[in-house]
Amino acid sequence: MQRRAFVKGSMAAAGAWALGSVMAHPAARGTRVQAVIYDERYADARRFAAVLGEEGTALLPARGNPVQLWYEASSRMILASAARIAGLTTQSDAVVARAMGAARGLKVLYEGMHDGRGVAGLTHRLERTNGPELAMRINTSGAGWARAVAAEIRSGALARDGAVLTAFTAGADRSSDFPGTLVSWLLGAA
């Protein structure tokens, strides 16, 4: 009987240790992004995807047809199993992602509009964020604003409850191929 108690006790201790280490890692808490959809035509979107891809996130270029992306065999399995999908796309592609995600039970956890029309820099309108902290990081990142947003998504800091809105214009340099407006977003399980 002592042997059985010993085995049970050590299994319970090992399980508690493993659970504790899993819960301490943000990816284990469900904050890890499994897929990123990006508009490969734009340097800022490629930079955004590269940051998220550093941890093995599946990179899915929109290739001008985001609807098809959700149905292609190569990406369908990835998107079907993803609990969190991020993106930096044009506004129309972001609308498609929201609709396709909603059909799978995913909701918008974060959305940011990055508008370069009519200003020297970029006007950022960020919803569901840690507001001032992210604004400061974007302001100090210059041309690396897309990397700063991706790093925040990767850290899990952008998926906040409520509709906190932060809007500001940064003197950030933008890529020469910047389309006028890009939308960063994060979808997750409802």
C-alpha positions as CSV (number, residue, x, y, z in Angstrom):
1,M,0.0,0.0,0.0
2,Q,2.9,2.4,0.7
3,R,4.2,1.9,-2.8
4,R,0.8,2.8,-4.3
5,A,0.6,5.9,-2.1
6,F,4.1,6.9,-3.1
7,V,3.4,6.5,-6.9
8,K,0.1,8.4,-6.6
9,G,1.8,11.2,-4.5
10,S,4.7,11.6,-6.9
11,M,2.4,11.6,-9.9
12,A,0.3,14.3,-8.3
13,A,3.4,16.3,-7.5
14,A,4.7,16.0,-11.1
15,G,1.3,16.9,-12.5
16,A,1.1,20.0,-10.2
17,W,4.6,21.0,-11.2
18,A,3.8,20.6,-14.9
19,L,0.5,22.4,-14.6
20,G,2.2,25.3,-12.8
21,S,4.9,25.6,-15.5
22,V,2.3,25.5,-18.2
23,M,0.1,28.1,-16.6
24,A,3.0,30.4,-16.2
25,H,3.7,30.5,-19.9
26,P,1.4,32.9,-21.9
27,A,1.1,30.5,-24.8
28,A,-0.4,27.9,-22.5
29,R,-3.0,30.3,-21.2
30,G,-4.4,30.5,-24.7
31,T,-2.8,33.8,-25.6
32,R,-0.5,32.3,-28.3
33,V,-1.4,33.2,-31.8
34,Q,-1.6,30.1,-34.0
35,A,-1.9,31.8,-37.4
36,V,-1.3,35.2,-38.9
37,I,-2.9,36.5,-42.1
38,Y,-1.1,39.3,-43.7
39,D,-1.0,41.3,-46.9
40,E,2.3,40.3,-48.4
41,R,2.3,43.3,-50.8
42,Y,3.2,45.7,-48.0
43,A,6.5,45.8,-46.0
44,D,4.8,46.8,-42.8
45,A,2.5,43.7,-43.0
46,R,5.5,41.5,-43.7
47,R,7.4,42.9,-40.7
48,F,4.3,42.3,-38.5
49,A,4.1,38.6,-39.7
50,A,7.8,38.1,-39.2
51,V,7.6,39.0,-35.5
52,L,4.7,36.6,-34.9
53,G,6.4,34.0,-37.0
54,E,9.4,34.0,-34.7
55,E,7.6,31.6,-32.3
56,G,6.4,29.2,-35.0
57,T,3.1,30.9,-35.8
58,A,1.8,29.8,-39.2
59,L,2.2,32.6,-41.7
60,L,-0.6,32.9,-44.3
61,P,-0.2,35.6,-47.0
62,A,-3.6,36.8,-48.2
63,R,-2.5,36.7,-51.9
64,G,-5.2,39.1,-52.8
65,N,-8.0,36.7,-52.0
66,P,-8.6,36.3,-48.3
67,V,-11.9,34.4,-48.8
68,Q,-10.0,31.7,-50.8
69,L,-7.4,31.5,-48.0
70,W,-10.0,30.3,-45.6
71,Y,-10.9,27.4,-48.0
72,E,-7.6,26.3,-49.4
73,A,-6.5,22.9,-48.3
74,S,-3.1,24.2,-47.1
75,S,-4.5,26.9,-44.8
76,R,-7.9,25.4,-44.0
77,M,-6.6,23.0,-41.4
78,I,-4.5,25.6,-39.8
79,L,-7.3,28.1,-39.5
80,A,-9.8,25.5,-38.4
81,S,-7.8,24.5,-35.4
82,A,-6.5,28.0,-34.5
83,A,-7.9,29.5,-31.3
84,R,-6.2,32.9,-32.0
85,I,-5.6,34.4,-35.4
86,A,-3.9,37.8,-35.9
87,G,-3.5,39.9,-39.0
88,L,-2.3,43.1,-40.6
89,T,-4.3,43.6,-43.8
90,T,-6.3,46.1,-45.8
91,Q,-9.6,47.1,-44.3
92,S,-11.6,44.9,-46.7
93,D,-9.5,41.8,-45.9
94,A,-10.0,42.6,-42.2
95,V,-13.8,42.6,-42.7
96,V,-13.5,39.2,-44.4
97,A,-11.4,37.8,-41.5
98,R,-14.0,39.0,-39.0
99,A,-16.8,37.4,-40.9
100,M,-15.0,34.1,-41.5
101,G,-13.8,34.1,-37.9
102,A,-17.3,34.8,-36.6
103,A,-18.6,31.8,-38.5
104,R,-16.2,29.7,-36.5
105,G,-17.1,31.3,-33.2
106,L,-14.2,33.7,-33.0
107,K,-14.7,37.3,-31.9
108,V,-12.6,40.4,-32.3
109,L,-10.2,40.7,-29.3
110,Y,-8.3,43.7,-30.6
111,E,-8.4,45.9,-33.7
112,G,-6.2,48.8,-34.7
113,M,-6.6,51.2,-37.7
114,H,-3.4,52.6,-39.0
115,D,-4.3,55.5,-41.3
116,G,-1.7,57.4,-43.4
117,R,-4.1,59.4,-45.5
118,G,-3.7,63.1,-45.3
119,V,-1.0,63.2,-42.5
120,A,2.8,63.1,-42.6
121,G,2.9,60.2,-40.1
122,L,0.3,57.6,-39.2
123,T,-2.9,58.0,-37.2
124,H,-3.4,54.9,-35.1
125,R,-6.9,54.1,-33.7
126,L,-6.6,51.2,-31.3
127,E,-9.4,49.4,-29.6
128,R,-9.3,46.9,-26.6
129,T,-5.7,47.7,-25.8
130,N,-3.5,48.8,-22.9
131,G,-3.7,52.2,-24.5
132,P,-1.0,54.6,-23.3
133,E,1.7,51.9,-23.0
134,L,1.2,50.7,-26.6
135,A,0.9,54.3,-27.8
136,M,4.3,55.1,-26.3
137,R,5.9,52.0,-27.8
138,I,4.5,52.9,-31.3
139,N,5.6,56.5,-31.0
140,T,9.2,55.5,-30.1
141,S,9.4,52.7,-32.7
142,G,9.4,55.0,-35.8
143,A,9.2,52.8,-38.9
144,G,8.9,49.7,-36.6
145,W,5.3,50.4,-35.6
146,A,4.1,47.2,-37.1
147,R,6.7,45.2,-35.2
148,A,5.6,47.0,-32.0
149,V,1.9,46.0,-32.5
150,A,2.9,42.4,-33.4
151,A,5.0,42.2,-30.2
152,E,2.1,43.4,-28.1
153,I,-0.2,40.8,-29.7
154,R,2.4,38.1,-29.2
155,S,2.7,39.0,-25.5
156,G,-1.1,38.6,-25.0
157,A,-1.4,42.2,-23.7
158,L,-3.8,43.4,-26.4
159,A,-6.7,41.1,-25.7
160,R,-8.5,43.1,-23.1
161,D,-12.1,43.2,-22.1
162,G,-14.0,46.3,-22.8
163,A,-13.7,48.8,-25.6
164,V,-10.8,51.0,-24.6
165,L,-10.0,53.4,-27.4
166,T,-6.7,55.1,-28.0
167,A,-6.3,57.4,-30.9
168,F,-3.1,59.4,-31.7
169,T,-1.0,60.5,-34.6
170,A,2.6,59.4,-34.6
171,G,5.4,60.9,-36.6
172,A,6.3,57.3,-37.5
173,D,7.9,56.7,-40.8
174,R,5.8,54.5,-43.0
175,S,6.9,52.2,-45.8
176,S,7.0,53.6,-49.3
177,D,4.5,51.0,-50.3
178,F,2.0,51.9,-47.5
179,P,-1.5,51.6,-49.0
180,G,-3.1,54.5,-47.1
181,T,-4.8,52.3,-44.4
182,L,-3.9,49.0,-42.8
183,V,-5.8,47.2,-40.0
184,S,-4.2,45.1,-37.3
185,W,-6.5,42.6,-35.6
186,L,-6.7,39.7,-33.3
187,L,-9.5,37.1,-33.3
188,G,-10.0,34.6,-30.5
189,A,-12.4,32.1,-29.1
190,A,-15.6,33.7,-27.7
